Amino acid sequence: MSATTILDKATAKHKATTGIKETFPVLEMTCAACAVSVESMLKSVPGVTDAGVNFANQSAWVEYNPSEASPEILRNAVRSVGYDIVIEKENQEEVKEAAQQKHYKAVKQRTIWASVLSLPIVIIGMFFMNMPYGNWIMMALATPVVFFLGRSFFVNAWKQARHGKANMDTLVALSTGIAWVFSAFNTIYPEFWHQRGLHAHVYFEAAAVVIAFISLGKLLEEKAKSNTSSAIKKLIGLQPKTVLLVDAAGHTREISIAEVKVNDILMVKPGEKIPVDGTLTGGDSYVDESMITGEPVPVLKQAGEPVFAGTINQKGSFQFKADKVGTDTLLAQIIKMVQEAQGSKAPVQKLVDKIAGIFVPVVIGIAILTFVVWMIAGGDNAFTHALLTSVTVLVIACPCALGLATPTAIMVGVGKGAENNILIKDAESLELAHKVNAVILDKTGTITAGKPEVTDLLWQADNEDKNLLTAVLFSLEQQSEHPLAAAVVNHLKDTGVSPVQLPSFSSVTGQGVKGSYGQHHWFVGNKKLMTENGIVPDAITNAKASQLQDEAKTVIYFARDKKVVAVIAIADKIKDTSAAAVAALQRQGIEVYMLTGDNQQTAAAVAGKVGIRQFKAEVMPSYKATFVKELQAQGKVVAMVGDGINDSQALAQADVSIAMGKGSDIAMDVAKMTLITSDLNSIPKALKLSGKTVSTIKQNLFWAFIYNIIGIPVAAGLLYPFNGFLLDPMIAGAAMALSSVSVVTNSLRLKTAKL
């Protein structure tokens, strides 16, 4: 037996006795209570030592002894309570996403059909109650809505009941089921009530509308969930699938990214993504590292300098040695941290779920108690009164308004946000944003415009032909590969300048460019280029350059022969609205921080101009997420505002995440809110909108329950001993409908709110 085989057997035996920890995607969870159910079922499986469920990222981790439990046993346990887990090892995220999309489509179809069939039932039930065969038509339309389109409520309620649990599905199934059965009985045997001097009412519209509205709420939840994995997919997509391997003889061949080993020599061509972390061995180029630093200006890379997976090679080809591959690369660490941050964030448990946990058993208990009391003390018509009152209790407690309380306010709030250029992706951020007391702003692309622009062009030559000088400068920069040259070209284009033909041109790596025209030598570049060519700026030029650098601007010199003829300043401009937005947040008592990968001098200059007192410069993406955690550990509710891939970890970690509309797709996918105009003034508006929305939800819950608080005791027959009054189930249905109307009307008031 080989040593490898012995080692494998020993490892397997160790795992079997000590247990293993695995993570599985969970399907069909719709609320925080669902996560609790799944977690309790996993923990009850023999062989499971511990388990936890993250509702935020729809996953469960399980520590179990493989000799007693297996993924199949875990899946069966979860399925028994109405949910599912993905146990396939290969393409787990793809399987999860496919299942979520399939479930979303199914919920969407059910919602559409339930709404279509419910509409004629409502019209008949409200306006044509006495039409011939009206009850039979309503029963024919309501039956598929309740028992086919709404079957998931009954299936889930039964699965919950088998384990001694109850949730919102339980109340929906009970109220709609009993309303349908009661209505069907009254349609088929109307004489049962006529013989007792009572009218046989039906509640098909109540049963159908509840299914339609609750389905709509579930559809909104599923839509939000179906987008959660797209950010991870886009991050993974930053890594190329194949790479060019350079062999010992200097020949290149294409291999899969999975085949790359540490110390392999790889080649990267212009425009390609760098596949793994490594060190340059030959060639030089400018590399776009904005996914790491957030800074828009590509970085010059020469032999001996590091490069990172996912960053983009701009100009020249180069070779580099692979230092870190697979899950060790910086990009892989970013992906892992985004996944963990999305999952570790405790979701805001919906107020409705909390209430439903108490409300469901209480209502069922009252209905049963009502039936029992009437059977004992009801006299001649004991059974009739017992049945009528218990059904009335369930009808008036029907969770239509309760189910509408949150989704209607959220829908109107989301619409109001869109009117104000704020795209809101899920209810959680809208419910939580009003509690924010710390806002972290990324610098580049958030406070600033996110691209280098010429801010100053100072000519040192007074009596020169400016048109000629401009034409030569334009022609030199047009041929330059330096990233800042594009800013000069864009600036000069607006002057209508025409290029000239340069007899000679050359690029000096890391310094600038030089060329000849009209018997003169011309230079455009940094101070080092000037020094190495014997060009010494005069005292006035040096003073101006120094002043521009103090303002955190990059200075470029334009020289002819031995004389500087112009100084050009380039900077990432601060947005016009940034200072006002920071001041507005600070007036609300919110602490504002700025984090940037840029240098200390630039960070200090930008922070000073916009009024931010607390900032950190030269930070890596992982530190941004760590800083969010530090603030959260102090008890702060943190909002992170960013625009780049380098912000994605911090956005995922924050309580409320806001992306700029002109930022990267990944930042917008991770964030729960997006500012379409990239105007920071939208942030105070978003926080105010959150407060108004939450206030509306609480008002809605008040209206939803005030009817129940008054109506349930009356429906149970509390007034009967005093004045002989029994609430008609039809009036109970009307009261239920009225509570729904008041909830919707109150939600619509949000449309007129001023932000």
N, C-alpha and C positions, 0 to 999 in steps of 0.2 A: 504493500500500500504506500502511495507517494506521500511526501510531507504535506503537499497541498491538500490532498484528500482528507488527511487527518485534521489539518487546520480547519477546513470547511465543516467537517463533522463536529469539531469542538465548538466552532462559532455557532452552528445551528443548535447544539445542545444548550449553550449558554443563553441564547435567545429564548429557547423554549422554557428555561427555568427562571430567567430574570424578567422576561416580558419585553415587548417592543412598543414603540410609539409611532402611530401613523395618523396622517391627516386625510380626511375624506370630504369632498364637496357634498353639501346637503341640498336636496331639491324640495320645492313646494312649501318652504317656510314663508309665512306671510306676516308674522308679528313676533314680538319678543316672547310672548307666551308659547309660541311654537318651538322656539329654541329651548325653552325650559322643558317642554315635553320630550323633545328629542334627547336632551342631555340626561334626563331622568331614566329614559328607556335604555340608553347606552350603559349607564352606571349599573342598571339592574341585571345586565347580562353576566352570567357566571364566567369568571376569568378576567373580567375588566376591573383593573385596579383604580383607574381614574379616567374621567372624560370631561370635555368642555365643548360648548358650541358657541360659535361667533355668528350672531344674526347678521352683523354688518357685512361680512364677506362670505356668508352662506357656507361655512365649513365647520367640521367637527374634528377635534383631535382625540384620539383614544389610546390609552395605555392598556395593553392586554397581554395575557399569557397565551401564546399561540398553541399550546398543548390543550387548552380548554376552550378558547374562542377562536373565531376566524372571521375574515371580512364578510363572508356569506352569512354567518350567524348574526353579525352586527347589522347587516342590511335587513335581514328578516325581522329583527327586533324593531328597527326604525319603521319599517313598512307596516308593522302591526298597529302603529299609532297614527298612520295616515301620511307618512313622509317617506323619503327615499334617500339613499346615499350612493355616490359613484365609487365603486371599488376597483374599477379597471385601472391598472397602473399606467398603461400607455395613453397618451393624449387625454389626460384627465380633464384639463381645462376645456378642451374641445368637446368632450362628451358632456360635460356640465353645461356648457353654453348651448349645445344642440338641444339638450333636454329642456333648458330654460326657454329657448325660443319656441320649441314645440308646445310647451305648457302655456306660454304667453299667447300663441296663436289660438289655442283651444279656449282659453279664458276670453279672448277677444270675440271669437265666434259666438260663444255662449252669451256674452253680454249683449252683442248686437241682436241676436235672435230673441233673447229675453225682453229687450226693449221694444222690438217690433211687435211681438205678440202681446205685450202688456198694454200698449197704447189703446187698441180697440176695447180691451177689457175695462180700462179706466173710463173711456168714453161711454160705454154701455152702462157701467156701474154707477156713474155719476149723473148721466143725463137721460138715459133710456132704460131705466130700471124696469118699467112695466111693458116693454116691447115683447111681442110674442116670442117664446123660446129664448128670451134674453139670458136666463140663467143657464140654459143648456149650451148656448154659444160661448158664454164666459167659461163654463166648465171645460169645454172642448179646447179653448185657447189656453186656459190656466194649467191644465194637466201636464202638457209637455214642459211648460216653464218650471213648474214646481218639481216634477219627478224626473225629468230628463236633463234640462238645462241647469237645474239646481241640485242635481243628484249628489254633487261633491259635498254639499252641506250635510246631507243625511249620512253619507258614507263616513265623513270625518267625525260627525257627532257620535255615530255608533262606535267608531274606533276609540274615541275619547272615553265614552261611557264604559266600554269593556275594561278600561284601566282605572275606572273611578274618577275620571276627569271631566270637566265641562269648560267650554269656551264659547266664543261668539257664534260659532257654527251650531252649537247645541241650541241656543236660543232661536236662531234663524230657522233651524230644522223643526223645532217644536212649534213655534208660532205659525209658520207657514203650513206645516203639515196638519196641525189641528184646525187652522182656518180653512184649509181645503177640505178636510174630512167633514167638518161641520157644515160647510157650504154644499158639498156633494150630497150629504144626507138630506139637507133642506130642499135641494133641487129634486131629488128622487122621491122623497117622502114628505112633501109639504103639509099633507093632512095631519101628520103627527103633532104639529104645532097648532094647526087650525082647530083641531078637536079640543085643545086646551085654551082657546081664545087668544092665541098669540100668532104673530106673523112670522113666516119663515124667511129670515134675512140670509143673504149670502155675502161672503167676503173674498171672492176670487180675486178682485182687484188688489186687495191688501196683500194677499199671498204672492201674487205675481210681481207687484211693484217692489216688494221687499227683496225678492230674488234679483230683480234687475238692478236696483240701487246698490246692494251689497256686492254684486258682481262687478259693477262699475268701479267701486272702491278697490276691489282686488286687482282689477285690470290696471289701475293707476300704479299700484304697488309693483305688479309684475313688470310694467314698462320701465320703472326706475331700476329694478333689479337686473333686467336683461342687458343693461349697459355697463354693469360693474366691472366686467373683465376686459373691456376693450382697451383700457389704459395699459394693463399688463401686456396684452397682445402687441400693442404698438411699441412698448419698450423692448419686448423680445425681438420685434421686427427691426430694431436698430442694429442688430448684429447680422452681418452677411451670412448666407448659407454656405458659401464656398470661399476659398482663399487661394492665392498663388504661392506655392511652396518653392523656395530656391534650393536646389540640391548642391552637393559639394562641387560639382562641375560648373555651377553657375547657371544651369538650365532651370526653367520654371515649369511647373505643372499644377493644374487645378486639383485641389482636394477638398473634401468636406470639412467644415469647421470642427466637427467632432473628432477628426483625425489629427488635429494640431496638437503637438507635444511641446513641453517647455524646452527652450533652446533652439527650436526650429527657426530657420531664417525665412521670413515672409516678405512678399513685395506688395506695395500698395500703389495704385495708379491714381492720377488726378480725378477727383470727384467720387472716389470710392470711400466706403466706411472702413475704419480700422477694425479688424476682426477680434483681436485680443490685446491685452496689456503687454507692452514690451519696451525695448530701448532701440533707438535708431543706430544702425551700423553703417549706413551709406546713403548719400544724397541729402537733400534738405527741402523743406516745403513749409507752407503755412497750413496750419490745421485748425479747423473750427471746433473749439472745445466748449462752445456755449452750453452744451448739455451738462457740463460739469461746473463751469464757472459762472454761467449766465451772461458772460460778457460777449458783445457782438463782434469784437475785433479778433480775427484769427491769430494764432500764436505761431511765431517762427520756431521750427523744429530743426535742429542740426544734430550731427552725430553725438551719441552719448546722452541725448535727452529722452525723457519718457513719453510714450504715447498711450492712449487708453481706448479700449473697445467702445465702439459706438460713435466716436468722434469722426469728423469727416475731413479727409485730405483735400486741400483746395487746389494747389497749383502743380508742383513737381512730383515725380515718382520717387520713392525711397524704399530701402530695405530696412527691416528691423528684426531683432531677436525676440521671440516670444518668452515673456517672463511669467505671466499668469494666464491660465486657460480655464475654460469651463466655468464652474461656479465661483472660481477665485477672482475673476475679473471685477473691476470697479462697476461695470454695467450690471453684472449679475448680482452684485451686492445691493445696487440701487433697486433692482427688480424685487429682490427678496425683502428689502426694507419697506418698499411700497406695499407689498402683499401683507406683511405683518402689521403695518400701520393701519391699513384698511380694515384688518380683522380685529385688532386689539381695542379699537375705539368702542366703548360701551354705547350702544344705541339709546336714544331717548325712548323709554318705554311709553308707548302711546297711552294717553289718559283713558281712552275708550277701552283698551285692553284691561287696564287696572279695574275700571268700573265693571266691565263685563264679568270679570272673575268673581265679583261679589253679587252683581245684579242677577246673573243667570240662575244660580241656586236659590236666591231669595224669591225671584218671581215664580219659579217652579214650586217652591215650598208654599207660597201664598195660594197658588192655584189649587194645589192638593188640599191644603187646609180649608180653603173655601168650599171645595167639593164635599169634604168630610163633614164640616159644620152644617151645611145645608142638608145633607143626608140624615143627620141626626135630628136637626131642629126644623126641618123644612115643612113638616106637616103633610097634607094631601099631595101637593105637587113637589115633594122633596127632590125626586130625581130630575124633574124638569128644571127646577131652580138651580140645583147643584150643577147640572151640565151647562146651563146658560151662563151662570156667574163665573164658573171656572174658565170657560172659553172666552168670556168677556175680559177676564183678567189677562189671559195670554194675548188677546187681540190688542188691548190697550197698551200692553207692555211690549208690543211688537217693535223690534229694534230699528224701524225705518229711520226715525229722526236721529237715533243714536248712531246708526251707520252713516248718516248724512252729515253729522255734526262736524267731523274733521275734513272729509273729502271736499265738501262744498266750499268751506272756508279756504282750504288749500288751493282749490282750482281757481277761485277768484283772486287769491293772493298771488298765485303764479302769473295769472293774466295781468294783474296790476304791475307786477315786476317787469313783465315783457314790455308794457307801455312805457316804462321808465328805463328801458335798455338793460334790464337785469334778467338774465335767463336762470331760472331756478330748476334744478334737476330732481330734487326729492323733498319730501315733506319734512324730513328730519332737520335739515339745515334751516328751513324756514321757521320751524318751531323753536330752534335753539339760538338763532342769531341775536335775538333781543337781549340775551344774557351776556353777550361778548363784552369783556372788559379789558382785553389786550389784543391789539392788532399788529401783526408783523407784516411789513412791506418789503418785498424784494426791490432792489434799486433799478437795475437795467430792464427797461420795457414795462415797468410798473410805475415808478416815480418819474423815470425818464422815458424818452421816445423809443429807446432800444436800438438806435442805429447812429453811427458817427456822422456828424454834419459839420461843415465849415461854419464856425461862429465868427471868425475875424479874418480878414485879408488886408494886412497893413503894408502898403507900398512904401519903400524906403527911398525910392528914386523919384524926385519931384518933377524934373523936366524931361522925363523919358517918354517914349512912345508906349503908352499903357496897352494899346491894342496889340503891339508886337510882343511885349512881355507876356500878356495874357495868352496869346496864341502859342508861344513857345512852352509856357507852363502847361497849358492844356495838352499839347502834343506829347510832352514828356510823361505826364501822369496817365495819359490814355494808353501808353504802352507798358506802364509799370504793372507789376504783379502784386505790389504791396496792397493789402486790404484798405488802407487809408486813402490810397490814390483814387479809389472810386468816389469817395466823398468830395474830393477836389474837382474831379471831372463833372460830377452832378451839379456842383455849385457853379462852375464856369459855363456849363451848357446853357444856363438861364440867361447868360449875357449875350448869347448869339455868336460866340467866338467860332472861328473856323481854324482847323488844325493846319500846321505847316509840315513840309517834308523834312525830316531830320536826316542829314547825311550819315550820322553815326549815333548809336544808342547802346547803352549797356546798363545792366541792373547790378547793384552791389548788395548782396544778401545782408539783411539786417541793418542797412544804412539808408538806401534810397536808390536813385537813378541818376545817370549823367548822359549828356549827349552834346552834339555840336550843331550849330546853325549860324550862318552869316558871319564867319570868321571868329566866332566866340565859342567858349566852352560853357555849358550850362549844367547846374547841379540842383536837384531837389531831394531833400532828405533831412536826417537828424543832425545834431551837433557833431556827432562822430564823423559823418561824411564831410562836413565843413572842415574840421580839424585836419583830417587826413589829406585834404587837398589844399591845405595852406590858406584857407579862407577864415579870416578873423572878423566876426561881427563887431561893429563899433559899440560904444557905451550905451547909446540911445536904444539900439536894436536889442542889446543884451537886457536892458531894463524892461523893455516891452515884453520880451520873451519870458523873463522871470515873473512878471506880473500875470501873464497868461497861464503860466504853469501853476502859480499859486491858486488860480481859479479852477484847478484840476483839468486843464485843457492840454492836449498834446500839441506840441509846437513843431512845425516843419519850416525849414529855411529854403528859400529860392535864391540861388546865386548865379551871377554871370562873371566868369573868369574868377577874380579874387574878391568880388564885392557882393554882399547880400543885397538883393533888390526888393525882397518881400518876405514877410513873416506870416505864416498861415497857422491859425489855431483851429483845432478840430476837437469836438466834444460831443458827448451824447446829451442832447438838450433835455432840460427838465420840462415836463409838460406844464402848460399854463395853469391847469387846475389843481396841480398836486399840493401846493402850499395851502390853498383854501380848504381842500379836503382834509389835510392833516389837522388844520386848526379846528375844523368842524368836529372831528372825532375827539380831539382833546377837550373841546367845550362840553362834550357829553360825558366827560370823566373817564375816557378810554385811554389807556397807555398805548403809545405808538412807538414801535421799534422798527429799525431798518437793518436788514442783513444783506451783505453783498460779497461776491467773490472778488470785487475790485480792490485796488490798493487803499491804504489808510487816508492818504491825502485827498483822493477823489471822493471817497466816502464822506469824509469830514466836510468837504466843500458842499456836496449835495445835501447832506443832512442839515447843515447850517442854513442853506437857502430855503428849505421847505419847513424849517422849524422843528425838526426831530432832534430830541435831546439824547436819546439812547440808540446807539448803532454799533454794529460790529462789521469789520472789513476782513477781506481775504479768508472767507469761510468756505468750507467744502459743503457739498449737498447734504452729507450725513449730519454735519453740525447743525444745519438749519432745523432738521427733524429733532435733534437732541435739544436744541433751544426751546422748541415748542413743548417738548416733554417737561423741561425744567419749569416753564411757566405753569403748565398744567399741574405739576407737583405742588406748586404754591397755591393751588386752588383757583387759578384763573381760567376763564372760558376764553379760548384763544381762536382768533380768526387769522388765517394765513392768506396773503394776497401775493400771487406770483404769476409768471408768464412762461417759464421755461421748464425743460426737462429736469434741470437741476433743482427746481422747486417742488418736484412731484412727491418726494418723500415727506417733506414738511406739509404739503397740502393734504396728503393722505392722513398724516398724524393729527392735524389740527381739528378742533371741534367744528369749526366752520371754515370751508375752503373756498376761496374766490379766485378765479382765473381771469386774466385779461383777454378780451375777445380777439386781439391781434397776436396772441401768444401761440405756443406750440399746441398741437392737437392733444398731446399727452397730458399737458397741464390742464387743458379744458376737460379731458376725460376724467382725470382724478378729482378735480374740483367739483363741488356740489352747486356752485353758482358761477356764472360767467358774466362779466361786464362787457356788453356788446361794443360799446364805444371806447373801451379802455380808459374811461374817465373816472378817476378816483372819487369824484363827488358822488358817484353812485353807491359807494360803500355806506355812508351815513343813511342814505335812502333805504338801502337793503335792510339795515338794522332796524330802522323805524317801521318798515313794512312788516318785519317779523313780529315786532311788538303788537302791532294792530291786528295781525292775523291770529296770533295766540289769544289775544283778548276776545276776538270774534269766536274762536273755537270754544272758549270757556262760556261765553254767552250762549252759544248754541247748545252746549251740554245742559246749561240751566233750563233753556226752553224745552229741551228733550225730556228732562226729568220732572219739570214742574207739573206736566200733565200726568206723569206716572204717580208722583207723590199724592196728587189730589185724586186722580182717576182710579188707581188700583183699589184703594179702600172702598170707594163708591161702587166700583165694578164688582167687588166681592160681596156687596149687599150691606155695607155698614149702616146706611140710612134706613134700611127696610124696617127694623124694629120701631123706628121713630115716626116715619111718615109713609111707610109702605112703598117707598121708591126703589125700583130696581133699574139699573142702567141697561138700556137696550144695547145689544152688541153692535147694532148699526151706528148708534151714537158714539160708541167706543171707537169704532172704525173711523168715524168722522173726526173725533178728537185726535186720534193717531195721525190722520192726514193733516189736520190743522197744525200739529206740532212739527210735522215735516215742512209745511209751508212757511211757518215762522222761522225755522232754521235756515231755509233757502233764502228767504227775504232778508234775514239778518246778515247772511254771508254776502249778499249782493250789495249791502251798504259799503263794503270794503272798496267797491269800485270808485266811490266818491271821496275816499280818504285822501288827504293831502300829505305828501311826503317831503 
